[in-house]
Amino acid sequence: MENIGEKFKEVFLLLSVAYDGNAGKAYLKLYDVANNTIRVWYDSSGHKPYLLTNLYPEEIADRYPQVISHPGFDHMEVVKKMDVLRDREIFLTKVVARDPLSIGGSRKSIREILPRTWEARIKYHLCYIYDNQLLPGMFYVIRNGMLERVRISIPLDVKRKVEGIYSEKETVKKAYDWLELFQAPIPFIRRIALDIEVYSPVPDRIPNPKEANYSIIAVAFAANDGFNEVVILKRKHEKEDYIASSSYNVRFFEDEREMLRYVFKVIESYPVVLTFNGDNFDMRYLLHRAKLLGIKDEEIPLHGGRDEVNLKRGVHIDLYRFFNNHAMQVYAFSNKYQETKTLDTISQALISEGKVHIDKPISELSYQELANYCYQDAYLTLKLTTYNNDLVMKLIILLMRISKLPMEDIIRHSISHWIKSLMYFEHRKRGYLIPNPEDIMSMKGKTYTKAIIKGKKYLGAIVIDPLPGVFFNVIVVDFASLYPSVIKRWNLSYETILCPHEECKSNKLFGLPYWVCKKKRGLIAEIVGFLRDFRVFIYKPLAKDPNINETLRKQYDVVQRALKVFINASYGVFGAETFPLYCPPVAESTTALGRYAIYSAIKKSEEEGLVALYGDTDSLFIWNPKKEDLSKVIEWARTNLGIDLDIDKRYRYVILSGLKKNYLGVTVEGKLDIKGLVGKKRNTPLFIKELFSDVSHKLSKVEDIGDIDKVLKEIVELVRESYYKLKNKHYSLDELAFRVALTKNLSEYNKTTPQHVKAAKQLKRFGKEIVVGDIISFVKTRGKEGVKAVQLARIDEVDETKYIEYIETTFRQILEALGVNFDELLGTFHIDKFM
């Protein structure tokens, strides 16, 4: 990839766009690649916030004079837009205001005055990006006071791949524009992670960051330029300790105000600041504590919003929100972390390192213990962005480029927000009117098929009932990006389905009463198709190409990961009623055609003599296939369905329980895959988790059918031992405890009272303060409530029959698939026979 820095004296990476209310302008946060600093650049075009309405200016002046007299009103002008729902050009009035709040955000805003408006709920900083066709995460130079994008050259080998996929010149040109986003290098981004610790008079109580009543006793920094430091507030009547560490320096302060002023200077000196849960705690506490201590606003580099805390000059990345994003967890990190998403669990899963564990409250730690504990959190936060060749930072930049979102928005919002931003950007690029949800629903709001799942409006994905049992040599064939492939092939988009053209009405979709446009390519179909093709045909193969140098291969691997996130999440977004471009017939047609593709592939597999054991949404489990038969099916699907089948996994054997989305498989490499089984779920008691782990370990050692009997006896023995330990009360309360987080205030549980809430209320009656976020540990007991908080329970109160039921729930599916009758195994009259 080309070296941008060598071509230009000053080159900048666009990190963020924001609005300055005092200046009345949008401004850009540009990362100076040469100096590793932030440069702020204010808009020089005079761009202002606006909305669109179907009333003429004269009508507005006559019927809605409040608009003209509104203190924020600037002017009106008539603009031409393409109404893609009706496939016609229309004229609308653009009402321009002096500030974003005059357009929307209060009861007196202009959008509340007018009866019908469009594009009135787009945040101004995003409106500015779309109108100026800015590309966050891309390179810019400043020429004659104007911002100018740096164009990126496409390598010849990548160009050839594009020309092999597309034949039309216009499509190739569009593809090249997209490929610039992926071929542009990603520079080193200087950044610092911070973590704070706060004094608390009550052990295990997290201080309220909005009140910020207690002193900040330590702040740790870990930066990727080598700066590592812990600042500590000295305790009264206590001497400074010598703190031994080769990892960080220590700085003591006697005055908290001076300590915070120093902390703010460090924050200001970095373009990007990383935290873990900083929006909710670290940054918010720093902000409110500084104000409480009387530090002036101009000395505080932070400003707070309702759900976030931003830097006035740089960019704040809250990694908790990034890793908590379901699309990232599933598609970018392959579900490596699934438990409660804490800094410790995510770090353990991704970088095999964890927090410093302490056995006493923060406020009772020695200076050395405090410094080690605090620094480790900052170090882990930084390392989550530096491991694997800066994988996370590179993913963030690429996601910005695809979604057209600033860095803060990518971090804080879900995939649906990313895709909405991309779609709005493309609408503005083409001069399309962005429709309101009610526009789409009024024209295309009905569905044809009936849902099986309650609450759904149409028939969903296919799941083929599994055959229960143990099967060796199972190949899992994945329908590569099934729904994106369907969307692309059948030209599915909100404007193309049920289009207004008479000549298209004969172009019906298979098994559905809907027709699709033959005259125009749908916007959703085009974009999803491009992203799918780029991953499947260009970047995934390049990431595995041994003829390319390792650095470039790694870069291409990050690209294909970023594309995977968008592609795999796209259907879920387009099929969600909350998505502003949701169109029921598009969602329904996508799943219907997906079902058709899977059924067709199963039928073809059977014709070729293959046995499909199980189908799970977009994959098939095929038992003991011949290579040449499988190849025929793969080629047939590509030619006849336009869908690529990939060999996703090779299992040495699979145990199918007979229930959907519920199986255990051991890959040919000996890796265990567990889907939907209770023993893996996070609230499961420790003794069940350990028993499940032991059973799983034994199952992973099975090489062939001859090993099953031996392993089965060992598993039955493990279950028997656990059963007797329960009966004889040999498990501790901690091993028996369920652990569930409190997600609401206790007063909000009115209709039903879950078990962990019952336990929390018991603790409250004994004087323990309970707040949202507390992890409640409880055991199941005899008696009226059937549950007790661990702190209040005795081992003789535990109801072992409820735990035996839990053992049954966990292991019945596995053991019965292996031919063991679980009722006999644990039945009252047959236990001795088996044990």
N, C-alpha and C positions, 0 to 999 in steps of 0.2 A: 504494500500500500504506500502511496506517495507521501513524501515528507512535506507537509503544508508549511511548516516553519521556515524551511529553506527558500520557499518561493516568495514570501512576503516579510517585510521588516516588522510589521505589527499585524498579528492575526488573532482573532478572538473566537471563543466558543460560546454560543448563546446558551446560557444556563437558565435564565428566568426572565419573565416579564411581569411587571406590577404597575399599580397606579399610585401616583403621588397626589394626594388630595390638596396639599398646599400649593403645588406647582400647577395642578389641574392638567396633568399630562401623564401619559404612559411612559415608563422608563424600562430599560433593558439592563439586566445584570450580565455583563460580558466577562468571560474568563480570559485573561491575557495569557496566552500560551507560553510566551517567552519569559514573562516575569512571575508567573504563577500567582497573580493577584486579580482582584475584581475591578473592573472599570464600569462605571454607571454611565449610560448613554440615554439622554432624554429625547423623546419624539420631536422631530422638527417639521412634521408634515401638517400639523394642525388637526389631526384625527380626533374625532369626538364620539361619544356614545350616541346610539340611536335605536329606534325601533321602526317597524314597517306597519302600515295600515292600508286597508282597501278604500279608505275615504279620500276624496280629492282634497287638496289644500283649502279650497274655497268652502267645502263642506265642514272641515274642521274649524275654520275661522268662524263660520256661521253657527254651527250646531254645538261646538265644544270650545267656546272662547277661553275656558279655563286653561286649555293647552297653551294658547298664545300668551296668556297672562301669567303662566307658571314661572316662578323666579328662575328656574333652571332651563327654560326654553331658549334655544339658540336660533334655529331656522328650520324651514321645510324645503324639500325638493322632490321632484317626481323621478322615480327610477324604474328601469325595466328589469324584470326577472323572468326566469323560465319556471312555469308551474308544471313540474314533471308528472304530477298525478293526472293532469288533464292534457299533457303534452302540448302546451301552448304558451306563448309569451303574454305576460300581463304587465300592467303599469301599477305601481304602488307609490304611496307617499312615504317618504323617509322623514321622520320627525327626529331632528337632531337636538341634543341637549348639551349643556355645559359640563355636566358631571354625571357619573353613573347612577347615583341615588335619585336623580331627577327622572331617569327612565324607569327604574324599578327598585323596590326595596323598602318602600313605605306606603302607607295608605294614600298619601297625597301625590304619589308619583304619577307620571304621565300615562303609563300603561294601565293604571286603574281608572283613568278618565275615559279612555277610548273603548268602544264596544268590542272591536276585534283588532288584535295586533299579532304580528309575527316577529320572531327573532328578538323578543323583548326580555327573555329570561336567560340570555347568554351572558356570563360574567364578562365585564368589560375587558379585562386583560386578555381573555381568550378571543373576544371579538376583534381586538387589535391584532392578534396573531393571525387570525383567519383573513382579515381584510388585507393585511400586508404580506400574506403568504410567507410568514416567517417560519423557519424550521429550527425549533429548539434542538440543541445537541449538535448543530452543524456550525461550520466555520464562516466567519464574516470578517470583512475589512471595512475601515471607514475611509471613504474617498470624498473629498470636498464637502465634508460635514454630513455625508449620507452613508447609510449602511448598505453594504453590497455583499451578496453571498459569494463565497468561493466555490467555483464549480470543480467537481471531482472527475477525474478521468477513469474510464472503465477499462480494466485489463482485457486484452484480446481474447484470452481463453474464456472469460465470463461472457464477453460479447457473442462469441460463437455459440455458447450454450443458449443464450437468449434467442438468437436467430434460428436455433434448432427447435425451439418451442413455438415461436410465433412467426407467421408469414407476412402479416399485414404491416406495412411501414409505420402507420400511426400507432399500432399496438407496440411495436418494437421501440419507438421513440418514448412512449409512456413508460415502458419497462426500464429504459436507460435512466429516466428521471428518478424512478424508484431506487434503482441500483446505486445511485450516488450516495444514498443514505447508508447503505450497507458497506460500500467500498471506502467511505471516508474513514481515515484513521481516528482512533480515540486517544487523546493525549493523556499524559500524566496529569492528574488533578490533585493539587496539594490540599490536604484536608487534615482535620484534627478531631479526635473523639473526646468527649468529656463525660464525666460521671460525678454526681454530687452525693454527699452523705449529710444527713440532717439529724441534729439532736432530737431525741424523743423521750419525754418523761415516762411514757408507757411502752414497755417492751412489745414488739410485734405490731405496733400501731404506726401506720404510715402517716406522717404529718400532712395536713391539708395544704396543698400548694397555693390555693387562692388566699388563704389567711396568712400563711408563711410566718407563724408566730414564733418558731424556734430557729435557733442559730444554724447556719450551714457550717459544719465542722470540718469538712474536707471537700476539695475539688481535685479530680485527677484528670490529667491530659495525656493523650497518646496520639502522636502525629506521624504521618508517613514521610516527614522530612527529618525525622530523628529527634524531635523535641518530645521529651517524656518527663512529666513533672507532677508531683502531688503537692498541693498547697493545703496547709493545716492551720486551723484556728487554735491558738494556744489556750489551754485551760487555765483558769485562775489557780494560783498557788501550786502550779505543777511545772517542773522544769522541762526544757526541751530534751527529748531523748535523741541519742544518736540512732538514726534509722539506716540500717544496712540494706542496700539494694544496688545491684549492678544494672537494673532495668530503668530506674527513674531517679531524678533528683527530688529533693524535698525543700520546701520553702515554708517557714513558719510566719504567721501573722498574729499580732496581739489584738488588732482591731478588725472587726468583721467588715466594716465599711471599706477599709483600705484593701482588705483581701478581695472583696468583690470588685473594686475598681481595677485591681490587677487582673482578675479573671476576665473582666470585660475587655481589657486591652489585648489579652491573648486571643479572645474570641474574634475581636475586630481584625486581627492580623492574618486571619485565615479566610480564604474564599468559601470554603465549605466546612461546616461543623456537623459532626455526627453525634447522635445520641441514641439510646435505646429507651423508648417511652418518654422522650424529652418533651413532647407536646403536652403530655398529661402531667409530667412531674418535673424533671430536672430544669428545663428552660423556663417553665411556668413558675417554679419556685424561685429561681434566680431573679426573674422579673419582679414578682410581687415582694420578695424579701428586700430587694434593692429599693423599691419605692417606699416600703415600710421604714427602712433605715434613713430615708431622706436623700437618697442619691438622685441627682437631677436627671430628668429625662434624656437630655443631650449626652449624658455620660453612659446611658444604658443602650447597648447596641441591639436591643430586642424590642419587638412590638407584638402584642398578643391579640389573637382573634378568639372567636368562640371555641373553636376546636383545635387551634394550632398556635404555635409561637414561631414567628419568623425573625430573621435577621434583617436589620435595616439595610445593610449593604451586601452581605454575603448570602449564602443559602444554607438553611437548616434541613438536614436529612434525619428524620426519625425512623430508624431501621425497624423498630417494633411494628410500625404500620406497614412497612414494605414487606417484611417477612410474614405478617399476619394476612396478607392478601392471598386469598384462596388460589387464584390463578397462578401466582408465583410458587406457592407451596406445591401444587400438583404438577404443573407443566414445566417449570424451570428447575425445580429441585426434587422432582420425582418422589414427593411425599417422604423425603428423608426425615423430616421432623413432623410428627403428628400429635404429639402430646401437647400439654399446655404450652403455649408459645412464649416461653421465657428466654431471657438471654442465655441462661444455663442450658436449657434443652436444645435450643437452636445451635449454640456453639458446639455442644457435644456431638450433635448430629452432623454438622457440616465441617468443623475443623478439629474435632476430637479433643477439644479443650473445654474446661468449664470454670465456673466461678470458684473463688476461695470460699470454702464452707466454714462457717463460724458457729460456735455453740453458746454464744452469749449476745445480748443486745448490742447494737452499733455503739450506743452511748457508753458502754462499759469496756470497749476495746482499748488496748494500749495504742500509743502513737504508731508503733510498728505494725500492729495488726490492722489498724484503721487504714494506714497507707497501702499495705498489701491488698487489702480487700477492695478498696476504692480504685486503685490503679488497675487491678485485674479486670474490673468491669469496663474501664475505658479501653484497655488493651484489646479485650475481646470484641468490643464494638468496632474498633478500627480494623481488627483482623478479619472480621466478617466482610469487609470491603476490599481487603488486599489479598486474601487467599486465592489460590488458583489463578494467578496472574491478573489480579484485579477484576475477577469475574463479575461481582455484583455491581461495581461502578460501571463497567462496560455494558452490562445489561440495562442499567438505568438510563444511560446515554442512548442506547439503541431504542429503548421503549419510548423515550422522549421524541426521537426522530420519527418513529412510526406514528405515534399518537398525536404529534404536534402540541404536546403539553410541556409546560415548564417543569423543572426538576421537582419543585415542591408538590405540584399537582400529581405527578406520577407516583410519588411516595405515598400520598395521603388518600388517593382515590382508587376505587375498584376498577376492574377491567371494563365494565360497562361504561364508565366515564371515559376511559381511554378510547374505546371504539366510537363512542358518541363524538368525541373531539375530532377524531380522524374523519368521520362522516361529515361533520359540519364544515371542516376545512375543505373537503372535496366539493361540497355544495357551493361554497363561496368561490372556489377556484373556477367552477364552471358557470357561475352566474345563476345557479338554481335557487329558488325560494326554499328555505328550510321549512317543511310543513309542521303544523302543530299536530300533536297526537290525535286530536279529535277530527282533523281533516282526513287522516288515513282511516280512522275507525268508521267515520260516517259513510265512506265509500267502499271499504273492504273489511268490515268488522265481523263478518260471519265465517263460521267454519262448517265443515261437512262431516268429518269422522267424529265418532263419539269417544270420549276419554274413558280409560279404564281406571286411572288414578283419580280419586276425588279431588276436586279443585282445579283440575286441568280442563282446558277447553277443547282439546283434540287428542287423538290417539298418538301416543308417544313412541319412544324407541322400542326396538324388539329385544326381548331377552328369551332365549330358547331354554326350556326346562332341561336341567342337567340330568344325565343318567347317574344315579348314586353308585359309588364303588371306587375301586383303585384301578387306575389305568397307567400303564407304562408307555414310554416314548410318545409323549403328547406334544404336538406342535401348535403353538398359538399363532394364528394368522390374523394380522391387524389390517382393517380397512383404513389405509393411510389417509388420515384427515377425511373421514367419510362424509360428514355433513358439509364441510367446505367444498369437497369435490362435487357433491350434489348441487350446491348453490351455484357453482361455476358452470357445470355442464348444462343445467336446465335454466340458466339465466334468471335465477330467482332474486327479486328485489321488490321493494314495496311499490315501485312505480311500474314495473314490467308485468307483474301478475295482475290479471284482469285489466289490462291496459285499455284505452279508449278506442283502439283501432278495430274496425269491423273485420279487416282482412286477417287479423291475428286470432279471431275467436275459434278458428278450426285447429289451432295449435294447442290442443288439450294435453294436460299432464296425465301420465299413466294412472288410471284408477280414480281420478279426481275430476270434479266438474270445472276446474279452473283452467284458463288458458294463459299463455305467456307470450309476451311481445316478441315478434320476429324482426321488427324494424330497428330496434335500439338495444344496445347492451345495457343491462341494469347496473346501477352504480354499486350496489352491494356485491353483485356477481362479479363485476370487474375487479374490485379491490380485494375481495376475499380470494378470487381466482389468482390474482397476481401474487399475493402473499403465500398462498398454497404452492404455486408453481416454483416460486423462488426457493422455498425450503426444500421441496421434494426433488426438484430437478437440478438445482444449482448448489445451494449452500450445504445441504446435508451430505451430498456426494463429495464436495470439495473438502469438507471437514474431515473426511476419512481418506482423502487421496494421499498415498505415501510419496507421490512425486512432488508434493508441495512442501516447502519448509515448515517446520513445526510452529513457528511464530504465527505464520499466516493461517495454518490449519486451526490453531487455537482461536484466532480472530473469527474465522468462518464458523467455528463451533458456537461461539457466543451469538453470532448472527442467527444461526438456525434455531438456537434456543429461544431467542427473542421472538422469532417468527412463530415458533411452536406455541408460545403463550397466546399470541393473537389468534392464530388459526383455530386452535382447539377450543378456545373460549368463545369464538365468534357466534356459533350457533346458539349456545346458551344465552348469549346476550340478545341476539335478534329474536329469540323465542320467548323473551321475558316481557310480561305485560307492562312492566315499569319502564322499559326502554322507550325513549321518545319516538323512535322510528318503527315501533312494533307493528307488525301487520299479520294478523292471525292466519290468513291463507298462505303466507310465506313460511311461517313456522310449521304449519300443518303439512304443507307440501314437502318441506325438507325432511321431516320424519317419515312421511309416507314413501317418498322416493328412496330414503335410506333403508326402510324395511324391504322395499322391492329389491334393492341391490343385494341385501343380505340373503333374502329368500332365494334369489336367483343364483347366488354363489353356492348356497347349500345344495340346491337342486343339481347344479353342475358338478359339485363335489361328489354327490351320490352317484351321478352318471359315470364318474371316473373311478368309482369303487372306494371312495374315501368315506370315513365314518366321522361325522360331526357330533361330538359328545355334548357340546354346550355352546351357546352363543350369548355373548355379554355386550350389548349395546353396539359396539363396532369391532368385535373380534370373534373368531371361531376357534374352538378347541378341537383339533383333529387328531384322531387316534392312529398312531403307528402308520403314517402315510408313506407311500413310495415317492421318492424324489421326483421322478418323471411325471407321476400323476398330479402331484402338487403344482409342478411347474406349468402343466396344461391349464389348471384352474386359474393360476395367477395371470397367465397370458390372456386367457379368455375374458377375465374381468376387466383387464386393461383395454382390450379391443372392443368388447361389447357393452361394458358399463361405463367406461371412461374413468374407472376407479382403480387405484393401485393397491394391491395386496402385498403387505410386507410380512416376513417371518419375524414376529416380535420376540417370542420366547421359545426355548426348547426345554421341556420338562423331562427329567428322568422319570418322574411319575407324578400323578395328580390324584388327590383324594377329593372326590365330589360328594358333598353331603346330601344332594338331592334338592337343596334349596338354592334359589337364585342368588347370585352375587355372594356365594358362600363356599369357599373351597380352600384347600391347602395344596401347594405344589412345591416340588423340589427340582430346581433347574439342574441341567447337566453339570454345572459348575459347583453344585452342592448348596446353592443359595436357597433359602426358604422364602416362599411367597405365601402370605396369609391374607385372605380377603373375607371380611365380614364376620369373622369368628370372635366370640365374646372375649376370649382370653387376651386379645390384643387391645381391647378398648381401654381408654385412659382411666375411667372411674372404677375399673375392676380392682378388687382387693389384692394386696400384695401376694398372699398365699396362692391365689388362683393364677396370677401372672407368672409366679415362679414355677408352679406346677405345669402351666401351659408351655413355658419356656423349656422345661425338662422334657416334656412330651415331644415338643417340636424338634428339639435337638436329636432325640432318638430317631424320629421319623426322617430327619435329614441324612442319617447314616444308611438308610435302606438303598441298596444298589440294584436288587432285582427281586422278583417275586418270591424267591427262596428265603429272603431275609424277613418277610412280613411276619411269619409265625413267631419267630424269636423276639422281634421288636414289640409285637402285640402283647406277648406275655410280660415284657418289661414295663409296658405302658399300663397294663391292668394292675401290676404290682404298685406302680406309682400312685394310681388312683386309689387303690386299696389303702395304702399308707396314709394318704391324705384324709380319707374317710375316717380312719381310726384316730388320727390326730384331732380331727374335729370332735368326734364322739368323746374322746378322753380329755378334751380341752387343753391340748398341748400347743395350740397356736396362741400367740400373744394378741392383745387387742390391736396393736399396730398392724399386725399381719392380716387381721380380719377387717380392718377399717376401709370403708368407702370414702373417697375424697371428692367433694363436689364444690365448685366455686359458687358463691352467692352472686347472682346477676342482677338482683333487684333489692330494694330496701325491704325489710321484713314486713313493714306495714302494707306493702303493695301486693302481698300474697293473700288475696281475698277468697277467690272461688275454691282453689285447691291448695293444699299444704304439702309440698313434696317432702320426702324423708329428711333431706339435708336441712330444710327450713325448720322442721320440727326440732332437729338437734340444735340448730342455731338459737331457736327460741328458748330451749332448755338452758343453754349457756347464758343467754341474756338474763334469765330469771336468777341466775347465780352471780350477776353483776358484771359479766364480761361484755365489753362494748363490741357490737357487731356492725360491720359496714360492708357495703357492696365491694366485691372482690375478695373477701375473706374466703379461704379454703376451709370448708367445714368437714371435719372427720367424724364419722359415726359408725356404729356397729348395729347389726340387727339383733333385737332382743325379744324376749317373751314379754307379755304385758299389753296394755291397752294401746300405747303409742307404737309399739313394735320397733322402736329405734331409740338409741341413746348416743349422745355425744361421747366420743372416746374419753374425754377428760372426766366424765361423770359415771362411766360404766364399770362394772366388775365382770370378770371373765365368766363367773357362774351364771350371769344374766343372759349370756349369748344364746340365741336360739339356733342350735346347730342344724336343725331341719331346713331352715331357710338357706343356709350355706350349702347344704347337700344339694338342694335344688339348683343352686348356682353352679356347682360342679357338674350336675347333670346337663344344664343348659350349655355349658362350655364344651363338654366332651362327648355328649350323646351323638352329635352329628359326625364327629371323627370316627368314634368307635363303631357306630352302626354301619358306616361306610366300609369299615374293615371287617364287618361280619359279626360283631359282638352285640348281643342283645342287652342293652343297657338296663332295662327293667329287671332282668334276671341278675345282672351284675351287682346291682345295689338293692335288689328286692329283699324284703325282710326275711323271707323263708329260704332264700337261695344264696345269701352272702357267703356262708361258710363253704358252700360247694365250690364257689369260684375263688375264694380268698383263703 
